Amino acid sequence: MIRRVGEPAFYPVVVFDLDGTLLRGTTVSLLLAQWLGQTEEIAELERAFHAHEISNSVVADTSAGWLAGQSTADAWLLSGKVTRYFDEHDKARFVEDWCAQNGFSMSQVAAVGDSRSDVPLFRRAGTSIALNATPDAREAATHTLDTDDLCDVLALLQPVSDDRTAE
């Protein structure tokens, strides 16, 4: 690949989804539910969410309630109420806002994720990688990758240039 003068060797902004992507085969919600003895409840909530039967806010409200009464040594959220929701559209807005505040464009962003919560960000990012992903994430992504080695993502993070002018 030939790069233009000044073009970075890699995308300068790379964002990773946490649940299912970096935490392979599990979610923060599942880990929390296991700790709180709510494994069956979270399994049903996650099944319903993935089937598009409930929203992220239903999962958040239900699981936040499990934290009510926990000691400060055990949990930071003590009220059992969600103070802010963060859904798939918030994820994309968060990255857009961060880029605007730090002098980057969305075309300089590479997004890595695995599920429907990554689709809005995939549509806005310069490149997107559906890693071990669901069909809807694969359809929205510019690249798909099935691997157990996160290092395999690196090969897809090099910006592609149509300009064949050598440095």
Secondary structure, DSSP 8 states (H G I E B T S, - for coil): ----TT--SS-SEEEE-TBTTTBTT--HHHHHHHHHT-HHHHHHHHHHHHTTSS-HHHHHHHHHHTTTT--TTT-S--SSS-S----HHHHHHHHHHHHHHHT--GGGEEEEE-SGGGHHHHHHSSEEEEES--HHHHHH-SEEE--S-GGGGGGG-S---S-----
